Amino acid sequence: MGKLIEMTSNHSFIIGNKSIIKFLIDVLLWTTLTLVSFVLRLEGDIQRLAESLFVYTSLLFFVKAASIWHFKLYKQSWQNVGLSDFYSLVKADVIVGLFAWVLVFVLRPSFVVPYSIPFIESALMLLSLGGIRILFRYYFKNFVSKRNFPRRKRVLIAGAGDVGTMVAREMLRNPKEGFLPVAFLDDDPTKSNQRFLGVPVLGQIEEMSEIINEENIDELIIAMPNATGDTIRNIVEYAQLANIPHRTIPRLNDLISGKVNINFLRNVELEDLLRREPVQLDSTKISAYLKQKRVMVTGAGGSIGSEIVRQLTRFDPETIILVGRGESSLHLISIELRDKTGFQKFEVRIADVRDRDTLEKLFVQYKPEVIFHAAAHKHVPFMEDNPAQSVFNNVIGTKNLTELALRYNVKHFVNISTDKAVNPTSVMGASKRVSEHLVSLASSKAEKEQYFVSVRFGNVLGSRGSVIPIFKEQIKNGGPITITHPEMVRYFMTIPEASQLVLQAGAMNKNGSLFILDMGKPVKILDMARDLISLSGLIPDQDIKIVFSGVRPGEKMFEELLTSQETLEATVHGKIFSAKKNVHPQGIESMVSMLEKVAQTGDIVKIKEAYKEIIPSYTP
């Protein structure tokens, strides 16, 4: 520990010495410029105004020193000097120039200083103090950094927009990271042959292979965080043809900070190939119901629940109550909130949505104003084998929460549903359809300015239990990848996109609505498997085999987003629709009570029959 303190102290001493040296250089150089200005103005004959020169220089010396100190010019890193540093130079120069101009008038007639002196010195200051910084940066980048970091990866950046230039700037500022931006690729013809930060735009994406060979490129960085999946797929295919390693920057929407850093570079994932136009959020409306509110999230450790929590931190809630059964997953999200985002206004409570007494204590203690209900059993085959648990957790858990939300005057209740609830063939899908009915029932009992809604969407990429992690593990083990059927298709969206739209749906203030997210085009599972194999640098059917195991109980070949009784209705948001005729069946309360009694017997056949009573379209 003592050695560490000594090292830290020495490091601070070195930094302090550097600042003092830079301060002295700036002050002495700037002061010398006063003499130079007189020499230039008087064409070398300074003897006749020697006394004026001495008084003028002496008075300005203190002003210049104070200006350098105030604008912290001595703290600038000369090896990484940029526009903001030059802006500080200009501000310091303007302040001193104005003072000098006033001084010229004040000193007359006792001491005569030519009126042009402040202008000459001001120009010389920018040229000299700015020039010394530019020369130092040039020397450091071209000699010192090359000596200290002899081998840096030669990087080609796809995308010469704001993010691309940010990536290049980070690489130039941090040579120790081992990257050297050599060129940009961009399909925008207006950027052709231009330079950004001294890095040229050498061509378009389709010219990748030629440029990689000519410039001896080691790696491709895709800096197009808002590009569509088709665009990313196109770039990846060119990179694979050129046999060049490639990485990407995540979407800015997916980064809570919204800032780019070299450490954010990652391999291209399947999510990048399937992504769509970024979600445009109406932050004002979302803030209106979340800012300084007490928000409860059930299933807060799960894939969707934890991402909802992450997105909530952007809207300054009073507190977030994280509720769930899995202590390990809740522990992970709590560490992430504290260490990565610095968000501290949250409470973690281990509770089961089936335990009404514990839930009620939480309602009494925290008085939640907004609830996002994401807790549910979602694994289709497991629920086929354990249908009673789907009743207790998915149905009764929702019933407990909606009844307590009504009793304790919760303003917004948002239930997370699934496309498997539409014309269900699985127990899990049936349980989620009943949950939608219970939320609809609660909406019919709600007071004015209480809003109970459900949000229905398809699969999310990368969630626990989804096919993507399973496929990745199978590829890691050398295959084969197991798919149920070659024609199996599913709707997919990313976890951040789904979570952002859930928050937006909650802001619509339409009590009783069943919102349906725009899932885009359905994707064949077989195509996804082939993409994952290719992204792993392997060849489908050659390096990794694909086998078909047959459709499992409760699975559909394709999912639907609407029942036959529902029709879509547009909302104010382009990616959120509302289902017309979202009406719960008459006698839903007594039917759910019967379902619970049957579930307590554990009789699988009778449980499915009870589901069928509530949902006639259920076909197990």
C-alpha positions as CSV (number, residue, x, y, z in Angstrom):
1,M,0.0,0.0,0.0
2,G,2.8,2.4,0.9
3,K,4.5,1.7,-2.5
4,L,1.2,2.4,-4.3
5,I,0.8,5.8,-2.4
6,E,4.4,6.6,-3.3
7,M,3.9,5.8,-7.0
8,T,0.7,7.9,-7.0
9,S,2.5,10.8,-5.4
10,N,5.3,10.6,-7.9
11,H,2.8,10.5,-10.8
12,S,1.0,13.6,-9.4
13,F,4.4,15.4,-9.0
14,I,5.3,14.7,-12.6
15,I,2.0,16.0,-13.9
16,G,2.3,19.1,-11.7
17,N,5.8,19.8,-13.0
18,K,4.5,19.5,-16.6
19,S,1.8,22.0,-15.9
20,I,4.2,24.5,-14.4
21,I,6.6,24.2,-17.4
22,K,3.7,24.7,-19.9
23,F,2.5,27.6,-17.8
24,L,5.9,29.3,-17.9
25,I,6.3,28.6,-21.7
26,D,3.0,30.2,-22.4
27,V,3.6,33.3,-20.2
28,L,7.2,33.9,-21.5
29,L,6.3,33.3,-25.1
30,W,3.3,35.5,-25.0
31,T,5.2,38.3,-23.2
32,T,8.0,38.1,-25.8
33,L,5.4,38.7,-28.5
34,T,4.8,42.2,-27.1
35,L,8.4,43.1,-28.0
36,V,8.0,41.4,-31.4
37,S,4.9,43.4,-32.1
38,F,6.7,46.7,-31.4
39,V,9.7,45.6,-33.6
40,L,7.3,44.8,-36.5
41,R,5.2,48.0,-36.1
42,L,8.2,50.4,-35.6
43,E,10.3,48.5,-38.2
44,G,13.0,47.9,-35.6
45,D,13.3,51.4,-34.2
46,I,12.0,50.7,-30.7
47,Q,14.3,53.1,-28.8
48,R,12.0,56.0,-29.1
49,L,9.2,54.1,-27.3
50,A,11.3,52.0,-25.0
51,E,9.7,53.4,-21.8
52,S,6.2,52.8,-23.2
53,L,7.2,49.3,-24.2
54,F,8.4,48.6,-20.7
55,V,5.3,49.9,-18.9
56,Y,2.9,48.3,-21.4
57,T,4.7,44.9,-21.3
58,S,4.8,44.9,-17.5
59,L,1.2,45.6,-17.0
60,L,0.1,43.0,-19.6
61,F,2.3,40.4,-18.1
62,F,0.0,39.9,-15.1
63,V,-3.1,40.0,-17.3
64,K,-1.7,37.3,-19.6
65,A,-0.7,35.1,-16.6
66,A,-4.1,35.5,-15.1
67,S,-5.8,34.6,-18.4
68,I,-3.7,31.5,-18.9
69,W,-4.6,30.4,-15.4
70,H,-8.3,31.2,-15.7
71,F,-8.7,29.3,-19.0
72,K,-6.4,26.5,-17.8
73,L,-4.3,26.6,-20.9
74,Y,-1.5,25.1,-18.8
75,K,-3.6,21.9,-18.4
76,Q,-4.0,21.3,-22.1
77,S,-2.6,18.0,-23.4
78,W,-0.4,19.2,-26.3
79,Q,0.0,15.7,-27.7
80,N,-3.9,15.5,-28.0
81,V,-4.7,19.2,-28.7
82,G,-8.0,19.7,-30.5
83,L,-10.6,22.3,-31.4
84,S,-11.8,22.9,-27.9
85,D,-8.3,23.7,-26.8
86,F,-7.9,26.3,-29.6
87,Y,-11.3,27.7,-28.6
88,S,-9.8,28.3,-25.1
89,L,-6.8,30.0,-26.7
90,V,-9.1,32.3,-28.7
91,K,-11.0,33.3,-25.6
92,A,-7.9,34.0,-23.6
93,D,-6.5,36.0,-26.6
94,V,-9.7,38.1,-26.9
95,I,-9.8,39.0,-23.2
96,V,-6.2,40.1,-23.2
97,G,-6.6,41.9,-26.5
98,L,-9.6,43.9,-25.1
99,F,-7.6,44.8,-22.0
100,A,-4.6,45.8,-24.1
101,W,-6.8,48.0,-26.3
102,V,-8.2,49.8,-23.2
103,L,-4.6,50.1,-21.9
104,V,-3.4,51.8,-25.1
105,F,-6.0,54.6,-24.4
106,V,-5.4,54.8,-20.6
107,L,-1.6,55.2,-20.9
108,R,-1.9,58.2,-23.3
109,P,-0.5,60.8,-23.3
110,S,2.1,59.8,-20.7
111,F,3.1,56.6,-22.6
112,V,2.4,56.3,-26.3
113,V,1.6,52.8,-27.7
114,P,0.6,52.5,-31.3
115,Y,-3.1,51.5,-31.8
116,S,-2.2,48.6,-34.0
117,I,0.0,46.8,-31.4
118,P,-2.9,44.9,-29.7
119,F,-4.0,43.6,-33.1
120,I,-0.6,42.5,-34.2
121,E,0.1,40.8,-30.8
122,S,-3.3,39.1,-30.9
123,A,-2.6,37.5,-34.3
124,L,1.0,36.5,-33.2
125,M,-0.4,34.9,-30.0
126,L,-2.7,32.6,-31.9
127,L,0.0,31.7,-34.4
128,S,2.7,31.1,-31.8
129,L,0.9,29.5,-28.9
130,G,-1.3,27.6,-31.3
131,G,1.6,26.7,-33.5
132,I,3.7,25.3,-30.7
133,R,0.9,23.0,-29.7
134,I,0.4,21.8,-33.3
135,L,4.1,21.1,-33.7
136,F,4.2,19.2,-30.5
137,R,1.2,17.1,-31.5
138,Y,2.8,16.4,-34.9
139,Y,6.1,15.4,-33.3
140,F,4.4,13.1,-30.8
141,K,2.1,11.4,-33.3
142,N,4.8,10.9,-35.9
143,F,7.9,10.2,-33.9
144,V,7.3,9.5,-30.2
145,S,4.2,7.3,-30.6
146,K,5.7,5.3,-33.4
147,R,8.8,4.7,-31.2
148,N,6.7,3.7,-28.2
149,F,4.1,1.7,-30.2
150,P,5.9,0.3,-33.2
151,R,3.2,-2.0,-34.4
152,R,-0.4,-0.8,-34.5
153,K,-3.2,-2.5,-36.4
154,R,-4.0,-0.7,-39.6
155,V,-7.8,-0.1,-39.4
156,L,-10.3,0.5,-42.2
157,I,-13.5,2.2,-40.9
158,A,-16.8,1.6,-42.6
159,G,-18.8,4.8,-42.2
160,A,-17.3,8.3,-42.3
161,G,-20.2,9.9,-40.3
162,D,-20.1,11.3,-36.8
163,V,-19.5,7.9,-35.1
164,G,-16.8,6.9,-37.6
165,T,-14.9,10.1,-37.0
166,M,-15.4,9.7,-33.2
167,V,-13.8,6.2,-33.5
168,A,-10.9,7.5,-35.5
169,R,-10.4,10.3,-33.0
170,E,-10.3,7.9,-30.1
171,M,-7.7,5.7,-32.0
172,L,-5.5,8.8,-32.7
173,R,-5.8,10.0,-29.1
174,N,-5.0,6.6,-27.6
175,P,-2.1,5.0,-29.6
176,K,-1.4,2.6,-26.8
177,E,-4.7,0.8,-27.7
178,G,-2.8,-0.4,-30.8
179,F,-5.1,0.9,-33.6
180,L,-4.1,3.2,-36.5
181,P,-7.0,4.5,-38.6
182,V,-5.8,4.3,-42.3
183,A,-8.9,5.1,-44.3
184,F,-12.7,5.4,-44.3
185,L,-15.3,3.7,-46.6
186,D,-18.6,5.4,-47.2
187,D,-21.3,5.2,-49.9
188,D,-22.1,8.9,-49.6
189,P,-20.7,10.4,-52.9
190,T,-20.3,13.8,-51.2
191,K,-17.6,12.4,-48.9
192,S,-15.5,10.8,-51.6
193,N,-11.9,11.8,-51.5
194,Q,-12.5,14.0,-48.4
195,R,-10.4,13.8,-45.3
196,F,-11.7,13.6,-41.7
197,L,-9.1,14.1,-39.0
198,G,-6.5,13.6,-41.7
199,V,-7.9,10.2,-42.6
200,P,-9.0,9.9,-46.2
201,V,-12.3,8.5,-47.6
202,L,-10.9,6.1,-50.2
203,G,-14.0,4.6,-51.7
204,Q,-17.4,2.9,-51.2
205,I,-18.2,-0.4,-49.4
206,E,-18.1,-2.4,-52.6
207,E,-14.5,-1.4,-53.1
208,M,-13.5,-2.9,-49.8
209,S,-11.4,-5.8,-51.1
210,E,-9.3,-3.6,-53.3
211,I,-8.6,-1.0,-50.6
212,I,-7.8,-3.7,-48.0
213,N,-5.1,-5.1,-50.3
214,E,-3.7,-1.7,-51.3
215,E,-3.5,-0.3,-47.8
216,N,-2.4,-3.6,-46.0
217,I,-5.5,-3.4,-43.7
218,D,-5.4,-5.6,-40.6
219,E,-9.0,-5.1,-39.4
220,L,-12.3,-3.5,-40.4
221,I,-14.4,-1.5,-38.0
222,I,-18.1,-1.0,-38.8
223,A,-19.0,2.4,-37.4
224,M,-22.6,2.6,-38.5
225,P,-24.6,2.1,-35.3
226,N,-27.9,3.2,-36.9
227,A,-27.6,1.3,-40.1
228,T,-30.2,-1.3,-40.9
229,G,-29.6,-5.1,-40.7
230,D,-29.4,-5.4,-44.5
231,T,-26.7,-2.8,-44.7
232,I,-24.6,-4.5,-41.9
233,R,-25.1,-7.9,-43.6
234,N,-23.8,-6.4,-46.9
235,I,-20.7,-5.1,-45.2
236,V,-20.1,-8.4,-43.4
237,E,-20.3,-10.3,-46.6
238,Y,-17.7,-8.1,-48.3
239,A,-15.5,-8.5,-45.2
240,Q,-15.8,-12.3,-45.3
241,L,-15.0,-12.3,-49.0
242,A,-11.9,-10.2,-48.2
243,N,-11.1,-12.6,-45.3
244,I,-10.6,-9.6,-43.0
245,P,-11.4,-9.6,-39.2
246,H,-14.3,-7.2,-38.5
247,R,-15.9,-5.7,-35.5
248,T,-18.6,-3.1,-34.9
249,I,-19.8,-0.4,-32.6
250,P,-23.2,-1.1,-30.9
251,R,-26.2,1.1,-31.5
252,L,-26.0,4.4,-29.6
253,N,-29.6,3.7,-28.4
254,D,-28.3,0.5,-26.8
255,L,-25.6,2.4,-24.9
256,I,-27.0,4.0,-21.8
257,S,-24.3,6.7,-21.9
258,G,-24.8,7.3,-25.6
259,K,-21.0,7.8,-26.0
260,V,-18.5,5.9,-28.2
261,N,-15.4,4.4,-26.8
262,I,-12.8,2.0,-28.4
263,N,-13.6,-0.5,-25.6
264,F,-17.2,-0.8,-27.0
265,L,-15.9,-2.5,-30.1
266,R,-17.3,-6.0,-30.4
267,N,-17.8,-8.8,-32.8
268,V,-20.7,-8.5,-35.2
269,E,-23.6,-10.4,-33.7
270,L,-26.8,-11.9,-35.2
271,E,-28.7,-8.9,-33.7
272,D,-26.7,-6.6,-36.0
273,L,-27.9,-8.5,-39.1
274,L,-31.5,-8.4,-38.1
275,R,-31.7,-4.9,-36.7
276,R,-34.1,-2.3,-38.1
277,E,-34.4,1.5,-38.1
278,P,-33.6,2.7,-34.5
279,V,-36.6,3.4,-32.3
280,Q,-37.6,7.0,-32.0
281,L,-38.9,7.7,-28.5
282,D,-41.1,10.5,-27.4
283,S,-39.0,11.2,-24.3
284,T,-41.3,14.0,-23.2
285,K,-44.3,11.7,-22.9
286,I,-42.3,9.0,-21.3
287,S,-40.8,11.4,-18.7
288,A,-44.3,12.7,-17.9
289,Y,-45.3,9.4,-16.3
290,L,-41.9,8.2,-15.1
291,K,-39.9,11.2,-13.9
292,Q,-39.7,11.3,-10.0
293,K,-42.2,8.3,-9.8
294,R,-41.9,5.1,-7.8
295,V,-41.6,2.3,-10.4
296,M,-41.9,-1.4,-9.7
297,V,-40.5,-4.0,-12.1
298,T,-41.4,-7.6,-11.6
299,G,-39.1,-10.2,-13.1
300,A,-36.5,-7.5,-12.9
301,G,-33.6,-10.0,-13.2
302,G,-34.8,-11.5,-16.4
303,S,-33.9,-10.5,-20.0
304,I,-36.8,-8.1,-20.6
305,G,-37.2,-7.0,-16.9
306,S,-33.5,-6.1,-16.5
307,E,-33.5,-4.1,-19.8
308,I,-36.6,-2.2,-18.7
309,V,-34.7,-1.3,-15.5
310,R,-31.8,-0.1,-17.6
311,Q,-34.0,2.1,-19.8
312,L,-35.9,3.5,-16.8
313,T,-32.7,5.0,-15.4
314,R,-32.7,7.5,-18.3
315,F,-35.9,9.0,-17.1
316,D,-35.0,10.0,-13.5
317,P,-37.5,7.9,-11.5
318,E,-37.7,8.6,-7.8
319,T,-36.9,5.0,-7.1
320,I,-37.1,1.6,-8.9
321,I,-38.2,-1.4,-7.0
322,L,-36.7,-4.6,-8.5
323,V,-38.8,-7.6,-7.7
324,G,-38.0,-11.2,-8.5
325,R,-37.3,-14.7,-7.3
326,G,-33.8,-15.2,-8.8
327,E,-31.4,-13.7,-6.4
328,S,-28.4,-14.3,-8.6
329,S,-29.9,-12.4,-11.6
330,L,-31.1,-9.6,-9.3
331,H,-27.6,-9.3,-7.8
332,L,-26.1,-9.0,-11.3
333,I,-28.4,-6.2,-12.4
334,S,-27.9,-4.3,-9.1
335,I,-24.1,-4.5,-9.5
336,E,-24.5,-3.2,-13.1
337,L,-26.6,-0.3,-12.0
338,R,-24.3,0.8,-9.2
339,D,-20.9,0.2,-11.0
340,K,-21.6,0.9,-14.7
341,T,-24.4,3.5,-14.7
342,G,-23.9,5.0,-11.2
343,F,-27.6,4.8,-10.6
344,Q,-28.3,4.4,-6.9
345,K,-32.1,5.0,-6.5
346,F,-33.3,1.4,-6.4
347,E,-34.3,-1.3,-4.0
348,V,-34.0,-5.0,-4.6
349,R,-36.7,-7.3,-3.1
350,I,-36.8,-11.1,-3.4
351,A,-40.5,-11.9,-3.8
352,D,-42.7,-14.3,-5.7
353,V,-45.6,-12.9,-7.6
354,R,-47.6,-15.9,-6.4
355,D,-47.1,-14.7,-2.8
356,R,-49.9,-12.2,-2.4
357,D,-49.1,-11.4,1.2
358,T,-45.5,-10.5,0.5
359,L,-46.5,-8.4,-2.6
360,E,-49.0,-6.5,-0.5
361,K,-46.3,-5.6,2.0
362,L,-44.2,-4.2,-0.8
363,F,-47.2,-2.1,-2.0
364,V,-47.7,-0.7,1.5
365,Q,-44.0,0.0,1.9
366,Y,-43.1,1.5,-1.4
367,K,-46.4,2.7,-2.8
368,P,-45.6,2.1,-6.4
369,E,-47.1,4.5,-9.0
370,V,-46.0,2.6,-12.1
371,I,-45.7,-1.2,-12.5
372,F,-44.0,-3.1,-15.4
373,H,-45.0,-6.8,-15.0
374,A,-42.4,-8.9,-16.7
375,A,-42.3,-11.9,-14.4
376,A,-43.5,-15.1,-16.1
377,H,-42.6,-18.6,-17.0
378,K,-41.8,-18.5,-20.7
379,H,-40.3,-21.8,-21.7
380,V,-42.9,-23.6,-23.9
381,P,-41.9,-27.3,-23.4
382,F,-41.4,-26.9,-19.6
383,M,-44.9,-25.5,-19.2
384,E,-46.3,-28.4,-21.3
385,D,-44.9,-30.7,-18.7
386,N,-45.7,-28.5,-15.7
387,P,-49.0,-26.7,-16.6
388,A,-50.0,-26.1,-13.0
389,Q,-46.9,-23.8,-12.6
390,S,-48.1,-21.7,-15.6
391,V,-51.4,-21.2,-13.7
392,F,-49.8,-20.2,-10.4
393,N,-47.1,-18.0,-11.8
394,N,-48.4,-16.5,-15.0
395,V,-52.1,-16.3,-14.3
396,I,-52.4,-16.0,-10.5
397,G,-49.3,-13.8,-10.3
398,T,-50.9,-11.4,-12.8
399,K,-54.2,-11.6,-10.8
400,N,-52.4,-10.7,-7.6
401,L,-50.7,-7.7,-9.1
402,T,-53.7,-6.3,-10.9
403,E,-55.9,-6.5,-7.8
404,L,-53.3,-4.9,-5.6
405,A,-52.6,-2.2,-8.2
406,L,-56.3,-1.4,-8.2
407,R,-56.4,-1.3,-4.4
408,Y,-53.4,0.8,-3.9
409,N,-54.2,3.2,-6.8
410,V,-51.3,2.4,-9.1
411,K,-51.5,4.9,-12.0
412,H,-49.8,2.9,-14.8
413,F,-49.8,-0.9,-15.1
414,V,-48.0,-2.4,-18.1
415,N,-48.2,-6.1,-18.6
416,I,-45.6,-7.9,-20.9
417,S,-47.3,-10.4,-23.2
418,T,-46.3,-12.6,-26.1
419,D,-47.3,-13.5,-29.6
420,K,-47.7,-17.1,-28.3
421,A,-50.9,-15.8,-26.6
422,V,-52.6,-15.6,-30.0
423,N,-54.6,-18.7,-30.9
424,P,-52.4,-20.6,-28.4
425,T,-51.3,-24.1,-29.0
426,S,-49.2,-24.2,-25.8
427,V,-49.9,-24.0,-22.1
428,M,-47.5,-21.1,-21.9
429,G,-49.4,-19.2,-24.6
430,A,-52.7,-19.9,-23.0
431,S,-51.5,-18.7,-19.7
432,K,-50.4,-15.4,-21.2
433,R,-53.7,-14.9,-23.0
434,V,-55.5,-15.3,-19.7
435,S,-53.1,-12.8,-18.2
436,E,-54.1,-10.3,-21.0
437,H,-57.8,-10.9,-20.0
438,L,-57.0,-10.2,-16.4
439,V,-55.4,-6.9,-17.3
440,S,-58.4,-6.0,-19.4
441,L,-60.6,-6.9,-16.4
442,A,-58.6,-4.6,-14.2
443,S,-58.9,-1.8,-16.7
444,S,-62.7,-2.1,-16.5
445,K,-62.5,-1.5,-12.7
446,A,-59.9,1.3,-12.9
447,E,-60.5,4.8,-11.6
448,K,-60.1,7.9,-13.8
449,E,-56.4,8.4,-14.7
450,Q,-55.5,4.8,-14.0
451,Y,-54.2,2.9,-17.0
452,F,-54.0,-0.9,-17.3
453,V,-52.5,-2.1,-20.6
454,S,-50.7,-5.1,-22.1
455,V,-47.9,-5.1,-24.7
456,R,-47.7,-8.1,-27.0
457,F,-44.6,-8.9,-29.0
458,G,-42.6,-11.8,-30.4
459,N,-39.2,-13.3,-29.5
460,V,-36.3,-11.2,-28.3
461,L,-32.8,-11.9,-29.5
462,G,-30.5,-13.2,-26.8
463,S,-33.0,-13.7,-24.0
464,R,-32.4,-16.6,-21.6
465,G,-33.8,-19.8,-23.1
466,S,-34.0,-18.4,-26.6
467,V,-32.4,-20.3,-29.6
468,I,-29.5,-17.9,-30.1
469,P,-27.5,-18.8,-26.9
470,I,-28.3,-22.5,-27.5
471,F,-27.0,-22.3,-31.1
472,K,-23.9,-20.5,-30.0
473,E,-23.1,-23.1,-27.4
474,Q,-23.7,-25.9,-30.1
475,I,-21.3,-24.1,-32.5
476,K,-18.7,-23.7,-29.7
477,N,-18.9,-27.5,-29.1
478,G,-18.4,-28.2,-32.8
479,G,-22.0,-28.9,-33.7
480,P,-24.4,-30.0,-34.8
481,I,-27.0,-27.2,-34.5
482,T,-30.4,-28.7,-33.7
483,I,-33.5,-27.1,-35.3
484,T,-37.0,-28.5,-34.9
485,H,-38.1,-27.9,-38.6
486,P,-36.6,-26.3,-41.7
487,E,-39.6,-24.1,-42.3
488,M,-40.0,-22.9,-38.7
489,V,-40.3,-19.1,-38.6
490,R,-40.4,-16.5,-35.8
491,Y,-40.7,-12.8,-35.2
492,F,-37.7,-11.3,-33.6
493,M,-36.6,-8.0,-32.2
494,T,-33.7,-6.9,-29.9
495,I,-34.2,-6.6,-26.2
496,P,-33.4,-2.9,-26.0
497,E,-35.9,-2.2,-28.9
498,A,-38.7,-4.1,-27.2
499,S,-38.0,-2.5,-23.8
500,Q,-38.0,1.0,-25.3
501,L,-41.3,0.4,-27.0
502,V,-42.8,-1.0,-23.8
503,L,-41.9,2.3,-22.1
504,Q,-43.4,4.2,-25.0
505,A,-46.6,2.2,-24.9
506,G,-47.1,2.9,-21.2
507,A,-47.0,6.6,-22.1
508,M,-50.0,6.5,-24.4
509,N,-52.5,6.7,-21.5
510,K,-55.1,4.4,-23.2
511,N,-56.7,2.3,-20.4
512,G,-57.6,-1.2,-21.5
513,S,-55.5,-1.2,-24.6
514,L,-53.7,-4.2,-25.9
515,F,-50.7,-2.8,-27.8
516,I,-48.9,-4.9,-30.4
517,L,-45.3,-4.0,-31.4
518,D,-44.2,-3.9,-35.1
519,M,-42.1,-7.0,-35.3
520,G,-41.1,-6.5,-38.9
521,K,-40.7,-9.6,-41.1
522,P,-40.7,-13.1,-39.7
523,V,-37.3,-14.9,-39.9
524,K,-36.6,-18.5,-40.7
525,I,-34.8,-20.2,-37.8
526,L,-32.7,-22.1,-40.3
527,D,-31.4,-18.9,-41.9
528,M,-30.5,-17.6,-38.4
529,A,-28.5,-20.7,-37.7
530,R,-26.6,-20.4,-41.0
531,D,-25.9,-16.7,-40.2
532,L,-24.5,-17.6,-36.7
533,I,-22.2,-20.2,-38.2
534,S,-20.9,-17.8,-40.8
535,L,-20.4,-15.1,-38.2
536,S,-18.3,-17.6,-36.2
537,G,-15.9,-17.8,-39.3
538,L,-17.2,-21.3,-40.2
539,I,-19.0,-22.8,-43.2
540,P,-22.6,-24.1,-42.7
541,D,-23.1,-27.8,-43.5
542,Q,-19.4,-28.2,-43.8
543,D,-17.7,-27.1,-40.6
544,I,-21.0,-27.2,-38.6
545,K,-23.8,-29.6,-39.5
546,I,-27.5,-28.7,-39.1
547,V,-29.9,-31.5,-38.0
548,F,-33.7,-31.4,-37.6
549,S,-35.3,-32.9,-34.5
550,G,-39.0,-32.4,-35.2
551,V,-41.6,-29.9,-33.8
552,R,-41.9,-30.1,-30.0
553,P,-45.2,-30.2,-28.1
554,G,-47.0,-26.8,-28.0
555,E,-44.9,-25.3,-30.7
556,K,-46.3,-23.6,-33.8
557,M,-44.6,-23.5,-37.2
558,F,-45.2,-19.8,-37.3
559,E,-46.5,-17.2,-34.7
560,E,-49.4,-14.8,-35.1
561,L,-49.8,-11.3,-33.6
562,L,-53.6,-11.0,-33.8
563,T,-56.6,-13.3,-33.0
564,S,-59.3,-13.6,-35.6
565,Q,-61.5,-11.2,-33.5
566,E,-58.8,-8.5,-33.3
567,T,-57.9,-5.9,-35.9
568,L,-55.0,-3.5,-35.9
569,E,-55.4,0.1,-35.2
570,A,-52.6,2.7,-35.7
571,T,-51.3,4.7,-32.7
572,V,-49.3,7.9,-32.6
573,H,-46.1,5.8,-32.7
574,G,-45.2,4.1,-36.0
575,K,-44.0,0.9,-34.3
576,I,-46.9,0.4,-31.9
577,F,-50.3,-0.7,-32.9
578,S,-53.5,-1.2,-30.8
579,A,-55.7,-4.3,-31.1
580,K,-59.4,-3.5,-31.5
581,K,-62.0,-5.6,-29.7
582,N,-59.7,-6.4,-26.8
583,V,-62.5,-7.6,-24.5
584,H,-62.2,-10.1,-21.7
585,P,-64.8,-12.9,-21.6
586,Q,-67.8,-12.7,-19.3
587,G,-67.3,-14.5,-16.0
588,I,-63.5,-14.4,-16.3
589,E,-63.1,-14.1,-12.5
590,S,-65.0,-17.3,-11.7
591,M,-63.3,-19.2,-14.6
592,V,-59.8,-18.2,-13.3
593,S,-60.8,-19.3,-9.8
594,M,-61.8,-22.7,-11.3
595,L,-58.6,-22.8,-13.2
596,E,-56.6,-22.3,-10.0
597,K,-58.5,-25.1,-8.2
598,V,-57.9,-27.5,-11.1
599,A,-54.2,-26.5,-11.1
600,Q,-54.0,-27.4,-7.4
601,T,-54.9,-31.0,-8.3
602,G,-52.0,-31.2,-10.8
603,D,-54.2,-33.0,-13.4
604,I,-52.6,-32.0,-16.7
605,V,-55.6,-32.9,-18.8
606,K,-58.1,-31.0,-16.6
607,I,-55.8,-28.0,-16.5
608,K,-55.8,-27.8,-20.3
609,E,-59.5,-28.3,-20.4
610,A,-59.9,-25.4,-17.9
611,Y,-57.7,-23.2,-20.2
612,K,-59.9,-24.2,-23.1
613,E,-63.0,-23.0,-21.2
614,I,-61.5,-19.5,-21.0
615,I,-59.9,-19.5,-24.4
616,P,-61.9,-21.3,-27.0
617,S,-59.2,-20.8,-29.6
618,Y,-56.7,-22.8,-27.5
619,T,-55.9,-26.0,-29.4
620,P,-53.4,-28.1,-27.4
